[in-house]
Amino acid sequence: MKSTIWHLEMTSPDELAAVEVDARLELLEGLQAATSARLYREIGAGWQWRDRLVWSDGDWAERVSRDDVRSCQVRFAGEEAGWVEMERQGAGSVEIVYLGLLPPWVGQGLGGGLLTLAVLRAWELTGTRRVWLHTCSEDHPAALANYQKRGFRLFKTEVKELGS
């Protein structure tokens, strides 16, 4: 089975077509390794997130302790609703590596607000000149459209065999 992977970017904060964010939606940095690992598994189970399933507690601890990584809990009205991980990379790039909602929150109209908060946070990081992410045909059916509505532009498309 093949998967299509779309790589998208924005190169200016002015390109963000922000949605009004519900005041009850929060992005909280500084997650512990165990919480990041749990959210990765719970959110990713429905979207074919597999690359980190083999990670040890030590792998997770190393990842979340890095200065260039932001692991953020998403809360809605005080309840845990999702997870965002972003990574500062060379040449002023910030990748939104993972962004997702826990299953009970999917379909509740929070995706645009969550993406808006994540992109705003990425642009706040010192030296950011580009924010980028990727999604694939196994992701939520509205993911690609949400990214494009928020101002991300496609810069690369690839097709891969699943599992490769």
Number of C-alpha atoms within 10 A of each C-alpha: 6 12 16 14 17 18 17 21 22 22 18 13 18 9 13 19 15 18 15 10 16 12 9 10 19 23 18 14 14 13 17 15 19 14 15 23 20 12 21 24 17 18 21 21 14 13 14 14 16 12 8 13 12 8 11 11 12 10 13 17 16 11 16 21 15 11 9 13 19 23 25 23 23 24 18 17 11 10 11 16 24 26 28 25 21 23 19 21 14 9 10 16 21 25 21 21 16 18 23 25 25 19 14 9 15 15 11 8 9 17 21 19 19 27 23 20 20 23 22 15 13 25 19 11 14 9 14 19 16 19 26 21 19 20 19 19 15 16 17 15 10 10 20 19 12 14 23 16 15 19 20 22 17 17 12 11 13 10 12 11 9 11 10 6
